[in-house]
Amino acid sequence: MNFDDTPQEAEFRKKVRSWIEENAPQYLLPYLQKASFATLELGDYDVLAESRAWRKKKFDAGWSCISWPKEYGGLGASPIERVIWGQEEGYYAALGGLFTIGEGMCGPTVMAFADEDQKKRYLPKLASGEEVWCQLFSEPASGSDLAGLTTKAISDGDDWVINGQKIWTSGAQNSDFGLLITRTDPTVAKHQGLTMFFLNMKSAGIEIRPIKQANGQSGFNEVYFTDVRIPDAQRLGQVGDGWKVALTTLMNERLSIGGSMPTGFPEMLAMVKTLSTVEGLAIKDRAVREKLADWHCRASGLKYTSARLTSALSRGDTPGPEASIGKLVAGAMMQEIAMAALDLQDLSGLMVDPEQAELSARFQSILLRSPATRVEGGTDEILRNIIAERVLGLPGDIRADKGLAFKDIPTNR
């Protein structure tokens, strides 16, 4: 793959760069340059307000969700142009965390399964940041087995009545709408009795409880449903066809996460160039250099794997299971680099005050958040199975519950 811009791409890049230079909130740049993965502090500025403002400014100029069709709030840009935009947006992309799930996961699912009126109603407001979306999939009793979910949807006239619980729902406390997968028929095999909906997160009967994480943030939430009513018009796909709809969301999720997940390698490389240890400058240490070489190879592999995915999308292909590779490698690499960075800092790695040890605080923040990256969007084990079975073509795991009606699967609940 040729990574040099074509004349058309170079012109597009110039246009993007010029607009960002003229319109980006440069007063936030000092904060954005210090941001760690999934941790954004803007001092006296409100994170939600600033994120929405930057999103709206992009939308008004046609730069939000640029790969979406124009009628849904996008620009109709190519996958390559989307990559160029991401490269040029740089640090300002950190302001988009609030909208990642909506743009990368919910939006493509709505686009694929909603009717035309719904697409024109919901997608532009998602693109503009006026409405935030979340994804209500995981449940506490199902672990990594998404198809083992028990949240029930029972038909009642033109409505469905929902009862159950979801967990690890990113951004639920700030969301206006969400994708919700439910069980509508327990008498068939677990993958066949699911149905997908979208719903208003302010609906009566919804309770959201933020989960306090090790890094002090509350990005994840528990969400409880008690007799929540959803109109049948907000069903996505056919009744019982929810697994097919969910796969569309999951493939886009792994592409969205794996294609852009940071690894911590650039920060690590910058740190070892200035960090002094008892043996001297850290980058002069042979063991450190050996690790840097290994991380550089993995980072390059991620770069070129992402490039292959971009090429596939340019050909009109849909995101496939190979998108799982990026998340699997980047998540483990992030945790490994953060641990190595704190080890190199020795006792100074215990310092948590950003004013005293800014770099140490950044790696500490990454380390405390990184275990979650190996669970969200599919655990390492699930992703390895997906890659083995659907990319490499290896035999699948033996599944004892295959073909059983969901209600007949043994459980100790």
C-alpha positions as CSV (number, residue, x, y, z in Angstrom):
1,M,0.0,0.0,0.0
2,N,1.3,3.4,-1.0
3,F,1.1,5.7,2.1
4,D,1.9,8.9,0.1
5,D,-1.1,11.1,-0.6
6,T,-2.4,11.3,-4.1
7,P,-2.8,14.8,-5.5
8,Q,-6.5,14.7,-4.5
9,E,-5.7,13.4,-1.0
10,A,-3.1,16.1,-0.6
11,E,-5.6,18.8,-1.5
12,F,-8.1,17.3,0.9
13,R,-5.5,17.2,3.7
14,K,-4.6,20.8,3.0
15,K,-8.3,21.8,3.3
16,V,-8.7,19.9,6.5
17,R,-5.6,21.3,8.1
18,S,-6.6,24.9,7.2
19,W,-10.0,24.5,8.7
20,I,-8.7,22.9,11.9
21,E,-6.1,25.7,12.3
22,E,-8.8,28.3,12.0
23,N,-11.5,26.7,14.1
24,A,-10.1,24.3,16.7
25,P,-10.3,25.3,20.4
26,Q,-6.6,26.0,20.7
27,Y,-7.2,27.2,24.3
28,L,-7.8,23.6,25.2
29,L,-4.6,22.2,23.6
30,P,-2.5,22.2,26.7
31,Y,-5.0,20.0,28.4
32,L,-5.6,17.8,25.4
33,Q,-1.8,17.1,25.1
34,K,-1.8,15.7,28.6
35,A,-4.9,13.6,28.2
36,S,-4.5,9.9,29.0
37,F,-6.6,7.1,27.4
38,A,-10.2,7.4,28.5
39,T,-9.2,10.2,31.0
40,L,-9.8,13.8,29.9
41,E,-9.4,16.8,32.3
42,L,-9.9,20.3,31.0
43,G,-9.3,22.4,34.2
44,D,-12.0,24.9,34.7
45,Y,-13.6,24.1,31.4
46,D,-16.6,21.7,31.3
47,V,-15.7,18.5,29.4
48,L,-19.2,17.8,28.1
49,A,-19.9,21.4,27.0
50,E,-16.5,21.7,25.2
51,S,-17.0,18.3,23.6
52,R,-20.4,19.2,22.3
53,A,-19.2,22.6,21.1
54,W,-16.4,21.1,19.0
55,R,-18.7,18.5,17.6
56,K,-21.3,21.1,16.6
57,K,-18.7,23.3,15.0
58,K,-17.5,20.3,12.9
59,F,-21.1,19.3,12.0
60,D,-22.0,22.8,10.8
61,A,-18.9,22.8,8.6
62,G,-19.6,19.3,7.3
63,W,-16.7,17.6,9.1
64,S,-18.6,15.4,11.6
65,C,-19.1,11.7,10.8
66,I,-17.5,12.5,7.4
67,S,-17.8,9.0,6.0
68,W,-21.6,9.0,6.5
69,P,-23.9,10.0,3.6
70,K,-24.7,13.7,3.4
71,E,-28.4,13.1,4.0
72,Y,-27.6,11.7,7.4
73,G,-25.3,14.5,8.5
74,G,-22.0,13.3,7.0
75,L,-19.8,14.3,4.1
76,G,-19.8,11.1,2.0
77,A,-16.1,11.0,2.4
78,S,-14.0,7.9,1.5
79,P,-12.3,5.7,4.1
80,I,-8.9,7.2,3.2
81,E,-10.3,10.8,3.7
82,R,-11.6,9.7,7.1
83,V,-8.1,8.6,8.0
84,I,-6.7,11.9,6.8
85,W,-9.2,13.8,8.9
86,G,-8.2,11.7,12.0
87,Q,-4.5,12.4,11.4
88,E,-5.1,16.1,11.1
89,E,-7.5,16.5,14.0
90,G,-4.8,15.1,16.2
91,Y,-5.1,16.0,19.9
92,Y,-8.6,17.6,19.3
93,A,-9.9,14.1,18.7
94,A,-9.9,13.5,22.5
95,L,-13.0,15.8,22.6
96,G,-14.9,13.1,20.6
97,G,-14.9,10.4,23.3
98,L,-18.4,11.2,24.3
99,F,-19.6,10.4,20.7
100,T,-17.4,7.4,19.9
101,I,-20.1,4.8,20.6
102,G,-22.8,6.6,18.7
103,E,-20.7,7.3,15.6
104,G,-18.8,4.1,15.5
105,M,-21.3,1.5,16.7
106,C,-24.9,2.8,17.1
107,G,-25.0,5.0,14.0
108,P,-24.0,2.3,11.5
109,T,-26.6,-0.1,13.0
110,V,-29.4,2.4,12.8
111,M,-28.2,3.2,9.2
112,A,-28.5,-0.5,8.3
113,F,-31.8,-1.5,10.0
114,A,-33.9,1.6,10.7
115,D,-36.5,3.0,8.3
116,E,-35.7,6.1,6.2
117,D,-37.7,8.5,8.4
118,Q,-35.9,7.2,11.5
119,K,-32.5,7.6,9.9
120,K,-33.3,11.2,9.0
121,R,-34.6,11.9,12.4
122,Y,-31.9,10.4,14.6
123,L,-28.6,10.3,12.6
124,P,-28.1,14.0,11.9
125,K,-28.7,14.8,15.6
126,L,-26.2,12.0,16.5
127,A,-23.7,13.5,14.1
128,S,-24.1,17.0,15.4
129,G,-23.7,15.9,19.1
130,E,-27.1,17.1,20.0
131,E,-28.0,13.6,21.0
132,V,-25.6,11.0,22.6
133,W,-26.0,7.3,22.2
134,C,-24.9,4.2,24.2
135,Q,-24.9,0.5,23.7
136,L,-26.8,-1.7,26.1
137,F,-25.4,-5.2,25.6
138,S,-23.4,-6.8,28.4
139,E,-25.1,-8.4,31.5
140,P,-23.7,-9.4,34.9
141,A,-24.8,-13.0,34.7
142,S,-23.7,-13.6,31.1
143,G,-20.0,-12.8,31.2
144,S,-18.5,-12.9,27.7
145,D,-21.4,-14.9,26.4
146,L,-23.5,-12.1,24.9
147,A,-26.1,-14.5,23.6
148,G,-26.7,-15.7,27.2
149,L,-28.4,-12.5,28.1
150,T,-31.7,-12.6,30.1
151,T,-33.2,-9.1,29.8
152,K,-36.7,-9.8,28.7
153,A,-38.9,-8.0,26.1
154,I,-42.6,-9.1,26.2
155,S,-45.0,-7.9,23.5
156,D,-47.9,-5.9,24.7
157,G,-50.0,-4.5,21.9
158,D,-47.9,-2.0,19.9
159,D,-45.3,-1.9,22.7
160,W,-42.7,-4.1,24.3
161,V,-42.2,-4.2,28.0
162,I,-38.6,-4.5,29.1
163,N,-37.3,-5.9,32.4
164,G,-33.7,-6.8,33.3
165,Q,-30.2,-5.3,33.8
166,K,-27.3,-4.3,31.7
167,I,-23.7,-3.6,33.0
168,W,-20.5,-1.9,31.8
169,T,-22.6,0.5,29.6
170,S,-20.1,3.2,28.7
171,G,-21.5,6.7,28.9
172,A,-25.1,5.7,29.8
173,Q,-25.3,8.6,32.3
174,N,-24.7,11.1,29.5
175,S,-26.8,9.4,26.8
176,D,-30.1,10.3,25.2
177,F,-30.7,7.1,23.3
178,G,-29.3,3.6,23.3
179,L,-29.3,0.3,21.4
180,L,-30.8,-2.5,23.5
181,I,-30.6,-6.2,22.8
182,T,-33.2,-8.3,24.6
183,R,-34.5,-11.9,24.8
184,T,-38.0,-12.2,23.3
185,D,-38.2,-16.1,23.0
186,P,-36.6,-18.4,25.5
187,T,-38.0,-21.5,23.8
188,V,-35.5,-21.5,20.9
189,A,-31.7,-21.6,20.8
190,K,-30.1,-18.7,22.6
191,H,-28.9,-16.9,19.4
192,Q,-32.3,-17.2,17.8
193,G,-34.5,-15.7,20.5
194,L,-33.0,-12.2,20.6
195,T,-34.5,-8.9,19.3
196,M,-32.8,-5.5,19.0
197,F,-34.4,-2.1,19.8
198,F,-33.4,1.5,20.3
199,L,-34.9,3.5,23.1
200,N,-35.0,6.9,24.8
201,M,-32.7,6.7,27.9
202,K,-35.0,9.1,29.7
203,S,-37.9,6.6,29.6
204,A,-39.8,5.8,32.7
205,G,-38.4,2.7,34.5
206,I,-34.8,3.2,33.6
207,E,-32.3,3.6,36.5
208,I,-28.6,4.3,35.8
209,R,-25.9,3.7,38.4
210,P,-22.4,4.8,37.6
211,I,-19.6,2.4,38.5
212,K,-16.6,3.9,40.3
213,Q,-13.5,2.6,38.6
214,A,-9.9,2.2,39.8
215,N,-8.8,5.3,38.0
216,G,-11.4,7.4,39.7
217,Q,-13.6,7.8,36.7
218,S,-17.1,6.5,36.2
219,G,-17.2,5.8,32.5
220,F,-19.1,2.5,33.0
221,N,-22.6,2.1,34.4
222,E,-25.2,-0.4,35.5
223,V,-28.6,0.1,33.9
224,Y,-31.8,-1.3,35.3
225,F,-35.1,-1.7,33.4
226,T,-38.3,-2.0,35.3
227,D,-41.4,-2.3,33.1
228,V,-39.9,0.0,30.5
229,R,-42.1,0.4,27.4
230,I,-40.7,0.6,23.9
231,P,-42.9,1.1,20.8
232,D,-42.5,-1.7,18.3
233,A,-41.7,1.0,15.7
234,Q,-38.3,1.2,17.5
235,R,-37.4,-2.4,16.8
236,L,-34.3,-2.9,14.6
237,G,-34.6,-5.9,12.4
238,Q,-37.1,-8.7,12.7
239,V,-38.3,-10.3,15.9
240,G,-35.8,-13.0,16.8
241,D,-33.2,-11.7,14.4
242,G,-31.4,-9.6,17.1
243,W,-28.2,-11.6,16.8
244,K,-27.7,-10.6,13.2
245,V,-28.3,-6.9,14.1
246,A,-25.9,-7.2,17.0
247,L,-23.2,-8.6,14.8
248,T,-23.4,-5.4,12.7
249,T,-22.8,-3.4,15.9
250,L,-20.0,-5.6,17.1
251,M,-18.1,-5.6,13.8
252,N,-18.2,-1.8,13.8
253,E,-17.3,-1.7,17.4
254,R,-14.1,-3.7,16.9
255,L,-13.3,-1.6,13.9
256,S,-13.9,1.6,15.8
257,I,-12.0,0.5,18.9
258,G,-9.2,-1.5,17.4
259,G,-8.5,1.0,14.6
260,S,-7.9,3.9,16.9
261,M,-6.9,2.5,20.3
262,P,-3.7,4.1,21.7
263,T,-0.9,1.8,22.9
264,G,1.2,4.2,25.0
265,F,4.3,3.6,22.8
266,P,4.9,7.2,21.7
267,E,4.7,8.4,25.3
268,M,7.0,5.6,26.5
269,L,9.6,6.5,23.8
270,A,9.5,10.1,24.8
271,M,9.9,9.2,28.5
272,V,12.9,7.0,28.2
273,K,14.8,9.7,26.3
274,T,14.8,11.9,29.4
275,L,14.4,9.5,32.3
276,S,17.5,8.9,34.4
277,T,17.9,5.6,36.3
278,V,20.7,4.4,38.5
279,E,22.4,3.0,35.4
280,G,22.1,6.2,33.4
281,L,19.7,7.4,30.8
282,A,16.9,4.8,30.4
283,I,17.1,4.6,26.6
284,K,20.8,3.6,26.8
285,D,19.8,0.4,28.7
286,R,20.0,-2.6,26.5
287,A,17.0,-4.3,28.1
288,V,14.9,-1.1,27.6
289,R,16.0,-0.9,24.0
290,E,15.1,-4.5,23.4
291,K,11.5,-3.8,24.7
292,L,11.3,-0.7,22.6
293,A,12.2,-2.7,19.5
294,D,9.5,-5.2,20.3
295,W,6.8,-2.6,21.0
296,H,7.8,-0.7,17.8
297,C,7.3,-3.9,15.7
298,R,3.9,-4.4,17.3
299,A,2.9,-0.8,16.8
300,S,4.0,-1.1,13.1
301,G,1.9,-4.3,12.8
302,L,-1.1,-2.4,14.1
303,K,-0.5,0.4,11.7
304,Y,-0.4,-1.8,8.6
305,T,-3.3,-4.0,9.8
306,S,-5.4,-0.8,10.1
307,A,-4.2,0.2,6.7
308,R,-5.4,-3.1,5.2
309,L,-8.8,-2.6,6.8
310,T,-9.0,0.9,5.4
311,S,-8.2,-0.5,1.9
312,A,-10.9,-3.2,2.3
313,L,-13.4,-0.5,3.3
314,S,-12.3,1.5,0.2
315,R,-13.3,-1.4,-1.9
316,G,-16.8,-1.4,-0.4
317,D,-16.2,-4.4,2.0
318,T,-18.0,-4.4,5.4
319,P,-16.0,-4.6,8.6
320,G,-15.0,-8.2,9.2
321,P,-13.7,-10.3,12.1
322,E,-10.1,-9.3,11.3
323,A,-10.9,-6.0,13.0
324,S,-10.6,-7.9,16.3
325,I,-6.8,-8.1,15.8
326,G,-6.2,-4.4,16.5
327,K,-8.1,-4.3,19.8
328,L,-6.5,-7.6,21.0
329,V,-2.9,-6.4,20.4
330,A,-3.3,-2.8,21.4
331,G,-5.1,-3.5,24.7
332,A,-2.5,-5.9,26.0
333,M,0.3,-3.6,24.7
334,M,-1.1,-0.6,26.5
335,Q,-1.2,-2.4,29.8
336,E,2.3,-3.9,29.3
337,I,3.9,-0.5,28.4
338,A,2.2,1.3,31.4
339,M,3.6,-1.4,33.8
340,A,7.0,-1.1,32.3
341,A,7.0,2.7,32.5
342,L,6.1,2.7,36.2
343,D,8.8,0.0,36.9
344,L,11.4,2.2,35.2
345,Q,10.4,5.1,37.4
346,D,10.9,3.0,40.5
347,L,9.5,4.7,43.7
348,S,8.8,7.9,41.8
349,G,6.2,5.9,39.9
350,L,4.1,6.0,43.1
351,M,3.6,9.8,42.8
352,V,0.1,10.6,41.8
353,D,0.1,14.4,41.9
354,P,0.1,15.6,38.2
355,E,1.8,18.9,39.4
356,Q,4.7,16.9,40.9
357,A,5.0,14.1,38.3
358,E,3.0,14.7,35.2
359,L,4.4,11.9,33.2
360,S,4.2,9.4,36.0
361,A,0.6,10.4,36.6
362,R,-0.2,9.8,32.9
363,F,1.2,6.3,32.9
364,Q,-0.5,5.5,36.2
365,S,-3.8,6.6,34.7
366,I,-3.2,4.4,31.7
367,L,-2.4,1.4,33.9
368,L,-5.5,1.8,36.0
369,R,-7.7,2.1,33.0
370,S,-6.0,-0.5,30.7
371,P,-7.5,-3.7,32.2
372,A,-10.9,-2.4,31.1
373,T,-9.7,-2.3,27.5
374,R,-9.1,-6.1,27.6
375,V,-12.8,-6.7,28.7
376,E,-14.8,-4.0,26.9
377,G,-15.7,-4.8,23.3
378,G,-14.9,-8.5,23.8
379,T,-12.4,-10.0,26.2
380,D,-9.0,-11.2,24.9
381,E,-10.2,-14.8,25.1
382,I,-13.3,-14.1,23.0
383,L,-11.3,-12.1,20.4
384,R,-8.8,-15.0,20.1
385,N,-11.6,-17.4,19.4
386,I,-13.0,-15.0,16.8
387,I,-9.7,-14.6,15.1
388,A,-8.9,-18.4,15.2
389,E,-12.3,-19.5,13.9
390,R,-13.3,-16.7,11.5
391,V,-10.0,-15.4,10.2
392,L,-7.7,-18.4,10.4
393,G,-10.4,-21.0,9.8
394,L,-9.5,-23.2,12.7
395,P,-12.1,-25.6,14.2
396,G,-14.5,-24.0,16.6
397,D,-14.8,-24.7,20.3
398,I,-17.1,-27.4,21.4
399,R,-20.3,-25.7,22.7
400,A,-22.4,-27.9,24.9
401,D,-25.5,-25.7,24.7
402,K,-25.6,-25.7,20.9
403,G,-29.1,-26.3,19.6
404,L,-30.6,-26.3,23.1
405,A,-33.6,-24.0,23.8
406,F,-32.4,-21.2,26.0
407,K,-34.8,-22.1,28.8
408,D,-33.3,-25.7,28.9
409,I,-29.6,-24.6,29.3
410,P,-28.5,-25.6,32.8
411,T,-27.8,-22.6,35.0
412,N,-27.1,-22.0,38.7
413,R,-28.7,-18.6,38.7
